Amino acid sequence: MANFSPSFLDEVLTRTDIIEIITRHVELKKSGSNMMGLCPFHHEKSPSFSVSADKQLYYCFGCGKGGGAFQFLMEHDGYAFPEAVEYLAEKAGMEIPRDSERDPSEEARHKRAYDLLTRASDAMNRALHSPAGRKASDYLNRRGLPAAIIRDYGLGYTPAGYGFMHKIFGNESRINAALESVGLLFKGDHGYGDRFRDRLMFTIRDRRGRTVGFGGRVLDDGQPKYLNSAETDYFHKSDLLYGFSEHRDHIRKNKQLVVVEGYMDVLALAAHDLKIGLAPLGTAIGERQMREIFRLCDSPVFCFDGDRAGKQAAWRALERMMPLLKPELRPRFLYLPDGEDPDSILKTEGAEAFQKRLDNDSKQVLETWLMGLKLLAGLGADGRARMAKKADGMLETMTDHYLRQAWRQEIEQATGIELKHAKRQSFVKAEDQSNHQVAAALPELNQRQERFMAGLMQKPERFKSLSTVASQFFIDNNLLNSIYSRAFSIQTDAEDNNTDIARQLAQEFPDCQTLISRWVNQATVLQVEFESLSLDMESNDIRRRLKNGLDLSGTVQAKTRLNAIQNLQRTLSEPLTSEQSDNTGA
């Protein structure tokens, strides 16, 4: 585990421009003193994602995500913390301190594994264009995939027989063990053999675009038709979506996502300039994959073949998504005509016609659910009873109380049967409880306190203008008082007003980084507002002390100060002259 010193982390952040990191994924526009854009962590139509170029912190006022450059790489791109630090340090031309490096042997093992997988992908691509790969390349030509798609998505070929991996990497025992650990070889009774033989190969990448495994398709009647890499430290089939790293930014920009059944469907869409397709790796969509889909787009279309297998796959996807559904999510389902898939539709009708099918023929998830229940249950009174019973069990999995009520009313109207668990209370999954507990651990602030702290974080020199009693403003809130007191001491020790208090606090209080980012990215607190807030905070502090019988050097003096504050507040609330207004923003 890396143990970076605070000074090193601070230097990395000093040399990092968070705007440059974020604009790779988000289009930002100037808005006041900050930059605004559509949040990359949830789906919205109006920008609520704010980035402070001055403080190098971001915050979304829609979903509450916030932090600095390290946090963004971890939350958005899937980096571990040491990887995020090392990435930004290398980008800034900084050398990683020796005592901060991860276990050298572990680091070398990971680097070697990704290197082996990348080299294997390149070798498979070369084999595709060799005489041995003619069968596979002819297949891709018949499917209409252009050379750019074949290159960019890392398509390849593994020859028949054994020995392809040995030809590329050699046959040393150490290399064989490493190739087995990344799923390229298997160990049998007669030694190591190639896992993939005589197959068209699809390179599978993780969220960061690293090659982590492969999918192989036979080109004859062999079985299995598709074969994926074995589960390894790098390849977890249930966590991955084919096309994710290649299409993520395009999906977010266009607010459109199509979940299809296979690799070729994803590639066919991309070949028609529809880089919006994702696919599970040959199995039913899992919960983690479904969460990733909804993070990318709140209105994905699940597109399935019109045959029986396609309808079954759609139903499994619907069952898997029910615990995750919320009123703001609007998934839809599109069934293609019997015998057709996205690839065949695109070939015969073109991209524009396929887009029309997505827009006009896809059905809402509730409609799909009701239709599926009717098909499963059959006709007559017995059918309606089976339909109600099946629906009751499925509704049990829904976590959104209001959406479950709405769906329950629909199914009761359709069947004429009152469901047994109709009045069941909503439950929260352990993961959601954990998230709630984390949120609850953050200090709660009223609007006055929120704006007061925002004003201080935006212009830390304001600490010097506070009265001596101000240090006690948050004495009843331990965590907030710790942050506030530490900010006081940082500013006191600072040689000038340029100390980046917000960033230093974010490092020292990592659990409160989101809170600090929120203060920084709020609407600018002008000086006249801050002065009014300071008086409000002081008057509340005096009232608190009076109520608790604390020493205020006499009750009379306390009340005199309250009267003085009220007079000052009335003065601040009076309309400003033009000359005064010119001096309030600085």
Secondary structure, DSSP 8 states (H G I E B T S, - for coil): -----HHHHHHHHHT--HHHHHTTTS--EEETTEEEE--SSS--SS--EEEETTTTEEEETTT--EE-HHHHHHHHH---HHHHHHHHHHHTT----GGGS--HHHHHHHHHHHHHHHHHHHHHHHHHTSGGGHHHHHHHHHTT--HHHHHHTTEEEE-SSS-HHHHHH---HHHHHHHHHTTSEEEETTEEEES--SEEEEEEE-TTS-EEEEEEEESSS-SSSEEE----SS--GGG--BTHHHHHHHHHHHT--EE-SSHHHHHHHHHTT-TTEEB-SSS---HHHHHHHHHH-SS-EEEE-SSHHHHHHHHHHHHHHGGG--TT---EEEE--TT--HHHHHHHH-HHHHHHHHHHT-EEHHHHHHHHHHHHH-SHHHHHHHHHHHHHHHHTT---HHHHHHHHHHHHHHH----TTTT------HHHHHHHHHHHHS----HHHHHHHHHHHH-GGGGGGS-GGGGGTTTT-HHHHHHHHHHHHHHHH-SSTT--HHHHHHHH-GGGHHHHHHHHHSS---HHHHHHHHHHHHHHHHHHHHHHT---S-HHHHHHHHHHHHHHHHHHHS---HHHHTTS--
